Amino acid sequence: MTTHLNNHHRDTVSALFAHPTSHNIRWVDVISLLEAVGTVEEKHDGRFRITVGAEIEVFDRSHNKDISIEQVIDFRRMLKNAGYGPTAPSTVKSPGEED
């Protein structure tokens, strides 16, 4: 992945992928992350068209300041399919590769 996430975005990714699922992930933080890794378009009806990688989803704005569990699951899927997720090792050696 070529997008470099700032610390705030990395914290949001960590919160989205945390187990057990966090119940206090702010909508504005998720939108900021999604704008960094994809495109977010607010429609005239107040819904959000979000594109991350090859996936396009339409979401209603959260009624509270925090996103719902269902939205966490949907955002996890979109981010994972686009190659984003919990921190992975920075380098992985191929079999037979020397130090």
C-alpha positions, 0 to 999 in steps of 0.5 A, spaced: 500 500 500 502 506 498 498 511 502 502 513 508 497 514 514 498 519 520 498 517 527 491 519 528 489 514 522 493 508 525 490 509 531 483 509 528 485 503 524 487 499 531 481 501 534 477 498 528 480 492 528 481 491 536 478 485 539 473 486 543 470 491 538 471 498 541 464 501 542 467 508 542 470 510 535 468 516 532 464 517 526 469 523 524 475 519 525 473 514 521 471 519 515 478 522 516 481 515 515 477 513 509 478 520 506 486 518 506 485 511 503 479 512 499 474 517 497 468 519 501 462 523 498 456 526 502 450 525 498 444 530 498 440 525 502 446 525 507 448 519 506 456 517 504 458 514 498 465 511 500 470 507 496 476 504 498 480 499 493 475 496 489 469 496 494 464 502 494 459 502 500 453 507 502 453 509 509 448 513 513 451 518 518 452 515 525 446 518 529 451 518 535 458 521 535 460 514 535 459 508 529 455 502 530 458 495 531 455 494 524 459 499 521 465 497 525 464 490 521 463 493 514 469 498 515 473 492 517 471 488 511 473 494 506 479 496 509 482 489 510 480 488 502 484 494 500 490 491 504 489 495 511 489 492 517 492 491 524 500 492 524 504 487 521 511 485 521 515 491 517 519 485 513 518 478 511 523 474 509 522 469 503 524 462 505 531 461 504 533 468 504 539 469 508 540 475 513 
